[in-house]
Amino acid sequence: QVQLVQSGSEWKKPGASVKVSCKASGYTFTGASINWVRQAPGQGLEWMGWINTKTGNPGNARGFTGRFVFSLDTSVRTAYLQISSLKAEDSAIYYCTRDRGSPAGFDSWGQGTLVTVSS
Amino acid sequence: QSVLTQPPSVSGAPGQRVTISCSGTSSDIGAGHDVHWYQQLPGTAPKLLINGHTNRPSGVPDRFSGSTSGTSASLAITGLQAEDEADYFCQSYDGSLGEVIFGGGTKLTVL
């Protein structure tokens, strides 16, 4: 079955970097884009951007430029989210999701990775 | 601030019908972009509930239905059950921004 398995929780100090992984299985990896969604504590869902798994081209939402980088390693069917210069307000759960294109929606989600930024 | 507007909370008794609204603009829902709905149970990842306005993925009970009209969409839940208590989010696409957008979410309480 389709699965997206993310790396474990991270605790980082302000100014550090973090890299979250999302390993896909159960489908053709290049058959769907990978999107990243942030959920701050007690808050709603924010779309951060996506990466085209065929070309490797990323697309960042306006509020997630500069410090947020999406990447791939297709040889191990894994997508990555790297956040640099971490701030306290980056503390959140980060989800990867699969999108097979309209009208599919985000039909499979990773379990989420909690990133806590605190000194 | 979320681009799609949902009520913060709705409630209903077991067996009742509830609806959750999702209001957009002429750039997103009104432009004909797909509307999707997600259910998020406490402490878990969101789950796709409705895609493409009205389609229920395999395994989603037919108690859940979606509809879209103009610049708004709705999620209806009939025969409310205790296990339906969750947060519900609508999603669409803003063609002017070129971005996926979410509603702020609605907490459903089963009384």
Interface residues (C-beta under 8 A of the other chain):
Chain A: N35 V37 G44 L45 E46 W47 W50 G59 A61 R62 Y95 S102 P103 A104 G105 F106 D107 S108 W109 G110 Q111 G112
Chain B: S2 D34 H36 Y38 A45 P46 K47 L48 N51 G52 H53 N55 P57 F89 Q91 L97 G98 E99 V100 I101 F102 G103 G104 G105
